[in-house]
Amino acid sequence: MLITRISIMKNKLWVSVIALLLITSVDGFSQRWKLRRYEVDMYVAGVAFHGDIGKANEPIANMFNGFRPSLGVTPRFMATQNIAVAIDLAYCMYGGTDDEVSSHGRYFSFNSNAFVHGIRGEYYILGTKENIFAAGMYNKRGMVNSYNRLFLYVFGGVSGVLSKSTVKYAETGEAIPEDTPGYNNNAVYSAVFPVGAGVKFEIDPRWSVGFEAGYSFSLSDEIDGYASDYSEYNDSYYIFSVKGIYKIRNDKNGRPILKKLYR
C-alpha cells in the first residue's frame, strides 16, 4: 500500500510539473511578442494589371497578359498581439497588350513604372497564440524557446500610386500620338485600396518567410495611361509576393534596438 501511495504521489507530481511547464511556455510566448514588435519585409512580387489595355474579354488570360515583376519593403509594428500596422513602399511595373479581336478596332500595348506608398492594418487570425507547428530549441537548462510557427493574417489599407505610362502600337512598337483620344502620357497619381491575405513561417528568432496575395482597386482609370470610351471600371491589379521577414528586437520601453546585434 505504501509503495502504491508513493507511486501515485510521484505521478501527481509529474503531472503538476508538466502542467506548470506548459503554462509557463504558453505565458512566455504570449509575452515574447512584446520584445519583437518591429519587423521589416523585403519582397519580390508579380503584378497582374487589369485596365483598359489588355484581354478584357478573357479575365483568366488577362492575369498572365499583363504580369510584370515588382519589389518592395514593408516596415511593420505590432500594436497588439493580433494587430499590426505596416507601411508599404514598392516599385511596381504594370503592362498589357490588347486582344486584336475584342479591342474595338485598336491594338495597343502599354508599360508603366509606378511607385506605391501607403499604410495598412493587419489582423492575425492564427499563429500569435496557437502553436500550429512547433520545434524546440534546447540547451543544458532545457527548452529555451519554440519557433517554426505558422501565421495567417488578413490586411486592408489605403495607398497612393504615382505612375508614368507609355502606350504603343502593339504591331510596330511605335508610340501612339500624344493627341490620341484617351491617351495620357503624363504622370498620374491616384488613391489605391489594397486588401488581401498572407501567411508567414517563423524560421528562427530573426527570420521568417512569407507569401501574400492581394487585390488593389484604384480611383483612377488612367494608371495605364489610357482611358477608353468603352471603359466601365477603374484600373485595378492583383499582386502576389514572396517575402523575407527580419525581426528587430525592442527594449522594455518599446524602442527598437538598432545598435546591438540580435541575440
N, C-alpha and C positions, 0 to 999 in steps of 0.2 A: 504493500500500500504506500509506504514511504517513497519507494522508487517511482511509483506511478505518479504521486503528487509532485515530486521533483521534476519528472518529465513534463507534466502539464504546465508547471510554472516556467520551465525553460521555453516551451512552445509559446506561451503567452508573452514571455519576454521578447522572443524573436519577432513575433507579430507586432509588438509595440515598437520595437526598433525599426522594423521595415516601414511601418506606417509613419513613424517620425521622419525617416529619411525621405519618404515620398512627399510628405507635406513640406519638408524643408526644400526639396528640389523644386517643387511647383512654386513655392513662395519665392525662391531665389530667382527663378526665371521671370516671375511676374514683376520683380524689381529690376531685373537686368536691363530691360529696355530703357530705363531712366538714365543709364550711363552710356547709351548708344542712340541718342536722339537724332544724330546727324548722319545722312547718307548722301553719296554722290553717284548717280547713274551715268555711265558712259555707254552710248548705244549706237548701233548701226541699224538702219531701217530700210524698208521698201515702201514706197508710196504709190498707191493706185488712185489716180485722179479721175474725177467724173465732172466734166464740164461740157461746153458746147462742142468742142472739137474732140471727136472720138467715135467709138462704136456705140452710140446711144441706143440703138435698136437691139444690142446684144449685151446685156448687163454683165454676164459672166466673162465674155470675151473682152469686154472693156476693162475689166480688172487687170488683165495682162497687157492690154494695148498701151496703157499709159504708165506701166510700172517703172519707177525710177528710184535710184538709191538716195539715201539721206543719212545724216548723222547728227547727233546732239548730245547734250548733257543736261541732267536734271538734279539739282541740289534739293534735298528733302529734309524736313524737320518733323519729328514725331511729336505732335502736340499732346496726344494721349496714347495709350497702348494700342488703340484701334484706329486712330485718326491721324493722318499726316497731311502736311501742306507742302507742296512742291512748286518749284519754278522750272518751267520747261523752255530751253533755249535750243533751237535746231536750225540747221541749214537744210532746206528741202529742195528737191528738184521735181518739177511736175512736167508731164508730157503727154502726147497723144496724137493719133492720126485718124483722120476721117475714114469712114467706110464709103467707098465710091457709090454704093447702091442707095444709101439712106441719108445722104448729107445735103439734100435739097440743091443738088447741082454743084456744090463746091467740093473741093478735095484738098483740105488744108492739113497741116501738121503744126504743132507748137511745142516749144520748150520754155520753161520758166525756171528762174532761180529765185528762191524765196528765203526770207529769214522769219522764223516763227518764234515768238516770245510770249509767255503767258504764265498764269498761275492756275493751279488746280488743287482740288481736295481728293484725298484717297481714303477709302474705308476698307479696313482689313477684315474680311469675313472669316478666314481661317489662318491659323499659324501663330498668332500672338499669344494664345493661351493653350490651344490644342496641340499636343505633341504627336502629329500625324506620323512623321518619320523622325527617328532619333538615333544618334550614335553617341556612345560615351567616350569621354576623354579622361584618362586616369593618370594619377601619379602615385607616389608612395602613401599619400594620405587618403587615397580613394578617389572617387569621381569628383572632378572639379567643375565640370560643366557638360552641357549637351548641345550638339549642333545638328547640322543636317535637317533643318526644319523647312517644311514647305509652307509658303504663304500664298494666299489667294486674296485679291483685292479688286475693287471697282473704283473708277475715278470719273470726275467730271470737272470742267473748268471753263475759263474764258481766255482766249489768246488774241494776239494781233498778228497779222501776216503781211509782210511787205514783199511784193513780188514784181518782177520785171520779165515780160514775156516777149518772145519773137515768134511770129506766125509766118509760115512759109507755104508755098505751093508744094504739096506732097510729091508731085511727079518730078519737078525740076529742082527743088530745094532752094528756089529763089524767094526772097522776102516779098510778101504781098505789099501793094502800095499802101502808104500810110493813110490815104483818104478812103480806103475800103470801108464801107458801112459796117459798123460794129467793132472795128479794129481799134485797140488802144495799146500803143506801144510805149506808153509812159509807165512809170512805177505806180502800182496800185496798192492801196492799203485797205484792209478790211478786218473786221472782227470775226473770229472763228471760235466755235464752241465744240471742244473735244469731249467725247465720252468713250468709255471702254472698260476693259478688264485686263488683269495681268496675273502672272504667277512668278514667284522667285524662290529659289532654293538656296538655303544658307550652307556654305561650304565650310567655313571656319569663322573665327571671331572677326576677321577683317573683310572677307569677301562673300558675296552671293552672286548667283547668275539668275537671269530672268528673261521672260518672254512676255510681250504685251501686244494686244490688238486693240485698235481704236478707230473711231469714226469721227470726222470733223466736218461740220456744216458751217458755211460762211454766210455773211450778209451781202456778198457781192457776187455778180455774175461775170466779173472781168478779171478774176485771178489768172485765168489762162490767156488774158489779153484780147479776148473776143467774146462778144455778146450777140448771139444770133437773134433775128426777129422771131424765130420759131421756138426760142428757149422758153421753158415754163418754170424752171427751177434755178436757184443759185448754185454756184460751184460747191463741190464737196470732195472729200477724199478719205480713203482708208489708209491706215499706217500700221505696219507690222514691224516690231523691233525686237532685237536681241540685245541684252544688257549685261554689262559687268558692273556690279554694285559694290562700292567701297564704303565701309562703315567707319565713322570718325567718333572717337570717344569724347565725352564731355565731363567736366568736373561736377561736383555736387551742386554748384550754382547754375548748371545748365549751359556753361560756356564751353565751346569746342576746344579740345586740346590739340593745337596745331604744331607746337614746338617740340613735343616729345614723340618718340616712336611708340606705335601701338604695341601693347603687351597683352 
